Amino acid sequence: MGALNSLPDEPQYVGLAEKTGFSFEQIGILHKRFKQLSNNGETLRREDFNTIPDLLCNPIRSEIIEAFFDRRNFRQTDAVGTVHEIGFGEFLLVMSHFRPPSIRLDDEQKEVIRMEKLRFLFNMHDTDNDGTITLEEYRHVVEELLSRSGALGKETAKGIADAAMLEVASISMGHMEPDEFYEGITFEHFNKLLKEFEVESRMNIRFMNMDTTTLCK
Amino acid sequence: MALSCQPLGSFPPRLSVCVLLIVFVAAASASHDAPQDGTHDPTNVTHKKGFPVLLFNYDHVRTPFEISLWILLALLMKLGFHVIPRVSQVVPESCLLIVVGLLVGGFIKAIGEKAPALDDTLFFLYLLPPIILDAGYFLPVRPFTENVGTILVFAVVGTLWNAFFMGGVMYGVCQLEGGQLASVDLLSCLLFGSIVSAVDPVAVLAVFEEIHINELLHILVFGESLLNDAVTVVLYHLFKEFSAVGTVTVLDGVLAVVCFFVVSLGGLLVGAIYGVLGAFTSRFTSHTRVIEPLFVFLYSYMAYLSAEVFHLSGIMSLIACGVTMRPYVEANVSHKSYTTIKYFLKMWSSVSETLIFIFLGVSTVAGPHAWNWTFVVVTVVLCLVSRVMGVIGLTYVINKFRIVKLTKKDQFIVAYGGLRGAIAYSLGFLLPDHPMKTLFLTAIITVVFFTVFVQGMTIRPLVELLAVKKKMETRRSINEEIHTQFLDHLLTGIEGVCGHYGHHHWKDKLNRFNKTYVKRWLIAGERSMEPQLISFYNKMEMRQAMMMVESGSSAKLPGLISMQNIQPKVESRGRTIPKISKGREEEIRRILRSNLQQTKQRLRSYSRHDLFADPFEDMNENLSEMRFRKQRVEMERRMSHYLTVPANRQETPPVRRVRFESDDQESSRESSGVRARNVGPNSSPADAISVLEESPPLRPNRRSDGGARRSAEHGAPATDDDDDDAEEEKGEPQTQARRVSDPGPN
């Protein structure tokens, strides 16, 4: 196939394939896309994401773009902070969070994948890297989701975020004294909250094996 | 049989009523030839009898009487099964009902009468639509659309495979067997195959409802049973036509394919049109709430009938109508109408299902049968074999395109859950007088019995044995809703970054189209602009509030953790309420408590056309003193919390507020007060309670129903007014109970 014949960086691809689990064809296609977005450069910057028309009308586009530059998603342990530009390797690493789990995995490996995906979501909410999602951060999330509704969105977002936080607190803590203060959603609470959410089967997109990127911009 | 296992000592009243009913039914069917009493004797005036005090005129009410008796019998049977617990856990209800039908049929035959058979008009026009509408209206759209590709493949390709495989192999067997069967030609066999190959939605619903498997499998099997109707219709008509003629040309084959597309897409189109009409109509029903449910039912039924006129797929039309109508209707109708729709649909579908199974049993006894061991046994075996082969083969292909693959367990359940039912029987019944008709009918009945009894009874232990994932019983929380939406946007965004238009992209486009154009037309008033998250949130709040009142305790709510636990304490904001001493607190509390006992009453005139009446008026009678006291305690606790939290007034004004108002006449009970509201000290008891304060940025709710407005209560910040008023009126603050008048749909 055409894609296979034009794989220049064969050894690099092997390393990437092992790290991310993509197949060679998929890596090739994503590399083409990367080049397209970065105007044939070696790195992607935040501005390059603005060329994607679909992202423009997405209410959470800033979070999505940030996620690509968040070092916590690069699978390096204990890395925090953001970078200004990413290479293809990091791009692929972030994308690999959305790969569907293989059917041949056993339960333990599925659990690992589930944790990874949950961690990605958590990092998207926890913008100040302190390990908890505070009420303010959660409110911001809901506000973004409702950002289309104009002025109305801001007030109701607060209400909804408050109710959601109450729910998390009650699920995680059960009962609290009136003067205790719930700091924020930690990763364990987040996990407990979304236990029934089936992240591992929902947070996937289809990565094509055939080159269809020419069909759409 | 269930009933005959009763202890012999007592003759339970239900049983005797049932027996009486059975006797009645039989006697009623038998008596139509009996001459009436000689009361109609105008010519004979010389022979004057006394004035007839008591007459017997059965003919007059015969038809409705018999119908009602049948339905009553069916429902009493259904009741009876649940009295005997162990039986209903082992044997699915459908089996028990068929057995009852068999008994009734046997009884009727024994007394020498002709038992009514499952008439196809009765079945297709009256018994089937309620079940399909119920299923379609409450179809879980999200899993359905996520798996629609898989469902379509199973429905179309699977059914075609079944039909042709069965027809072909049957023909071969018939030819091999010779004798009586040699006269069966290929087209007849194909016709038979097409009738018996379709998975039946009624049977699937009846059995799967009781085993509670996970949503994916349920929607796969059920969706397939709904969508294969188009295939069945086309194949059936095709082979029926040509069975008469004897040959099929290539042109006919091509036309059949075209016909398939016309039938299915046409059915969907008809349903969608009626659905849009229904949604549009419901936009204007704010002043005549009582007839709202009728619109839903009638438009859907019209969709079904209209599709049947053109021989389009009535089932698909009905499903399309329900699915199209539902989101808009739910946004428009009142809460009570929504409940009415839900319960009427469930009621009708339940009755229909029961009647179908009983009639199936009765018809089995009644109908002419022609038993042929080879034919019947081969049919049953082939059904299973072709289903299994079809599922395995198709899954192999489908899994290449699915993100979440189907495991072997899933495949087994899908294959095993392919039950046949009454539709197959009725289609067989509909056959014109075919030389093999009785043979076919016998075989169909045997297959139906086999699938319903054997597969229906064993599927539950098999599900347990294979540890198939069961349905999650948890209700959707606000967090899950937030994350569902978040995930949708995230995945759409990532697809955009990846650069290909996938599933999420198109879904997003459809949603945006829906929001900008369609909702504007089909949803009344302000609600058309309401984002989904907000409507979900409001529904949830409503549900919680109602739950709290019903249960009378606060345990259900996450109320053990209140707002102050999560609000960061910002000292710098400054307290707008000066700290009050403990003594003052006590005094305030006492005042509030004493005023909780006085509720405003307002006499409302009851009119059949208004729906003002308090939804909790029934509950008022049930509220015991103890529950009332518990509520008060809870209210006091909340008061004390709110009194100590600095009022962050500007921060979170509520979206909408609900006012609950007690409508009862008793003075000393705060019946439905969840949180009390303080109004100005000058309001007198006779004043209209529905004074609403709405914060400026809120949209005023124009949908009034005779002056009563509805709004939804938002969480703790609603107490801001409590704080203010508590400070202002240390005198006689009057409290209000809340009133819910026609709140939005749940």
HADDOCK unambig.tbl for C-alpha pairs under 7 A between the chains (distance, minus, plus):
assign (segid A and resid 30 and name CA) (segid B and resid 498 and name CA) 6.99 0.50 0.50
assign (segid A and resid 33 and name CA) (segid B and resid 498 and name CA) 6.78 0.50 0.50
assign (segid A and resid 33 and name CA) (segid B and resid 499 and name CA) 7.00 0.50 0.50
assign (segid A and resid 52 and name CA) (segid B and resid 496 and name CA) 6.85 0.50 0.50
assign (segid A and resid 52 and name CA) (segid B and resid 497 and name CA) 6.88 0.50 0.50
assign (segid A and resid 54 and name CA) (segid B and resid 493 and name CA) 6.98 0.50 0.50
assign (segid A and resid 54 and name CA) (segid B and resid 496 and name CA) 5.57 0.50 0.50
assign (segid A and resid 55 and name CA) (segid B and resid 493 and name CA) 5.61 0.50 0.50
assign (segid A and resid 55 and name CA) (segid B and resid 496 and name CA) 6.36 0.50 0.50
assign (segid A and resid 58 and name CA) (segid B and resid 489 and name CA) 6.58 0.50 0.50
assign (segid A and resid 58 and name CA) (segid B and resid 493 and name CA) 6.77 0.50 0.50
assign (segid A and resid 60 and name CA) (segid B and resid 489 and name CA) 6.90 0.50 0.50
assign (segid A and resid 64 and name CA) (segid B and resid 490 and name CA) 6.77 0.50 0.50
assign (segid A and resid 100 and name CA) (segid B and resid 403 and name CA) 6.30 0.50 0.50
assign (segid A and resid 103 and name CA) (segid B and resid 405 and name CA) 6.66 0.50 0.50
assign (segid A and resid 152 and name CA) (segid B and resid 697 and name CA) 6.96 0.50 0.50
assign (segid A and resid 155 and name CA) (segid B and resid 652 and name CA) 6.28 0.50 0.50
assign (segid A and resid 155 and name CA) (segid B and resid 653 and name CA) 6.84 0.50 0.50
assign (segid A and resid 156 and name CA) (segid B and resid 655 and name CA) 5.96 0.50 0.50
assign (segid A and resid 158 and name CA) (segid B and resid 652 and name CA) 6.54 0.50 0.50
assign (segid A and resid 159 and name CA) (segid B and resid 652 and name CA) 6.57 0.50 0.50
assign (segid A and resid 160 and name CA) (segid B and resid 537 and name CA) 6.83 0.50 0.50
assign (segid A and resid 164 and name CA) (segid B and resid 478 and name CA) 5.82 0.50 0.50
assign (segid A and resid 164 and name CA) (segid B and resid 479 and name CA) 5.59 0.50 0.50
assign (segid A and resid 166 and name CA) (segid B and resid 558 and name CA) 6.85 0.50 0.50
assign (segid A and resid 166 and name CA) (segid B and resid 561 and name CA) 6.77 0.50 0.50
assign (segid A and resid 167 and name CA) (segid B and resid 558 and name CA) 6.35 0.50 0.50
assign (segid A and resid 170 and name CA) (segid B and resid 558 and name CA) 5.60 0.50 0.50
assign (segid A and resid 170 and name CA) (segid B and resid 561 and name CA) 6.25 0.50 0.50
assign (segid A and resid 175 and name CA) (segid B and resid 560 and name CA) 5.59 0.50 0.50
assign (segid A and resid 175 and name CA) (segid B and resid 561 and name CA) 6.21 0.50 0.50
assign (segid A and resid 176 and name CA) (segid B and resid 560 and name CA) 6.74 0.50 0.50
assign (segid A and resid 176 and name CA) (segid B and resid 561 and name CA) 5.86 0.50 0.50
assign (segid A and resid 178 and name CA) (segid B and resid 565 and name CA) 6.41 0.50 0.50
assign (segid A and resid 179 and name CA) (segid B and resid 565 and name CA) 6.76 0.50 0.50
assign (segid A and resid 180 and name CA) (segid B and resid 565 and name CA) 5.87 0.50 0.50
assign (segid A and resid 181 and name CA) (segid B and resid 565 and name CA) 4.70 0.50 0.50
assign (segid A and resid 181 and name CA) (segid B and resid 566 and name CA) 5.81 0.50 0.50
assign (segid A and resid 182 and name CA) (segid B and resid 565 and name CA) 5.74 0.50 0.50
assign (segid A and resid 182 and name CA) (segid B and resid 566 and name CA) 5.13 0.50 0.50
assign (segid A and resid 194 and name CA) (segid B and resid 480 and name CA) 6.96 0.50 0.50
assign (segid A and resid 197 and name CA) (segid B and resid 480 and name CA) 6.91 0.50 0.50
assign (segid A and resid 201 and name CA) (segid B and resid 404 and name CA) 6.28 0.50 0.50
assign (segid A and resid 203 and name CA) (segid B and resid 487 and name CA) 6.99 0.50 0.50
assign (segid A and resid 205 and name CA) (segid B and resid 491 and name CA) 6.89 0.50 0.50
assign (segid A and resid 206 and name CA) (segid B and resid 403 and name CA) 6.78 0.50 0.50
assign (segid A and resid 212 and name CA) (segid B and resid 500 and name CA) 6.84 0.50 0.50
assign (segid A and resid 213 and name CA) (segid B and resid 499 and name CA) 5.76 0.50 0.50
assign (segid A and resid 213 and name CA) (segid B and resid 500 and name CA) 5.88 0.50 0.50
assign (segid A and resid 216 and name CA) (segid B and resid 499 and name CA) 6.39 0.50 0.50
assign (segid A and resid 216 and name CA) (segid B and resid 500 and name CA) 6.09 0.50 0.50
assign (segid A and resid 217 and name CA) (segid B and resid 499 and name CA) 6.36 0.50 0.50
